[in-house]
C-alpha cells in the first residue's frame, strides 16, 4: 500500500523502487538470495538518481561494461532484474514512463556450453581459492551440485549414516537425494574440523553467514589461476563429463546423479561415453559375421 509520501507526482529515486522490489523479492521469490548481488550492483550504479532520468543508453553502456569477461547468461540475468524493478514500479503506478530496459535486446545464450576443467586447471584453481572454499569446490566437482544448492545446504541435510545429501529444492523446485563419495565425505569432515564459527549452513562466509557475495571470492581466484572462459556452473559440466567418461556408467546414471529431469540435457555428454556405444556397434559387427544381418563383408558376389 502506497503512503502519502509515494504520490505519483513526486519524483522517485531509483533506490526507492529498488528497495520496494527487494522487499517484494524476499516475500515472493524462492531465489531472492540471488538478487542481492544484482541489487548492490545497480544501487551503486544509479545512486541518488531519479528513476525517470535513467535512459536506455545508460542500460546499454552498463551491458557493455558489465559484460566484459562475464558469461552472456549472467549479463542477461542482471538486465532482467533491473527490468523487473522498473516494471513493478510501473505496475504500481509509481512510475508512468517507459521502462528503459524494454528497448534492450537480450543477447542470445549458448545453452549447450560444456566447458570443463582439465586436471591441471583443477589443481591451479584449488591453489588459488581461499582455503575455506576448497571443500566447496571439491563437493561441486564430485556431486554436480549447483551454486544455489551448495549455498542453501544445511548441516542437517547431510546424512553420514546413509552417505547421502538432501537437496531441499533444486532448479525445478523439487527436492532430491544424492550420494556422497569419499572425496565429498572428506571435504565435509574438513569443514567440521576447521570451522571456527558454527552456523546452520554447510558452506558459509568466513563469518559464518549465508554466502551472499560469492563472486567476490570466486572471480579473483579464477583470474589468479589463469583459467579462461570459466564460470562456477562449469564445475557441474566437469562432474557430468568425468562421470560420463567413467567405464560402465551410462547416460541414465549421469542424468540421475546430476538431477536432470529429462535425458535431453545430458545428450551433450554422449560423445564422452564411448564404451557402451562401441559395445553396441560391435554387436552389429558380430551379427554381420554370423550372417544374422545379411551384410556381406567381401567384395565378390556369391
Buried (B, 14 or more C-beta within 10 A) or exposed (E): EEEEEBEEEEEBBBBBBBBBBBEBBEEEEEEBBBBBBBBEBBBEBBEEEEBEEBEBEBBBEBBEEBBEEEBBBBBBBBBEBBBBBBBBBBEBEBBEEEBBBEEBEBEEBEEEBEBBBEEEBBEBBBEBBEEBBBBBBBBBBBBBBBBBBBBBBEEEBBEEEEEEBBBEBBEEEEEBEBEBEEBBBBBBEBBEEEBEEEBEBBBBBEEEEBBBEBBEBBBEBBEEBEBEEBBBBBBBBBBBBBBBEEEEBEBEBBBEBBBBEEEEBBEBBBEBBEBEEEEEEEEEEEEBEEEEEEEEEEEEEE
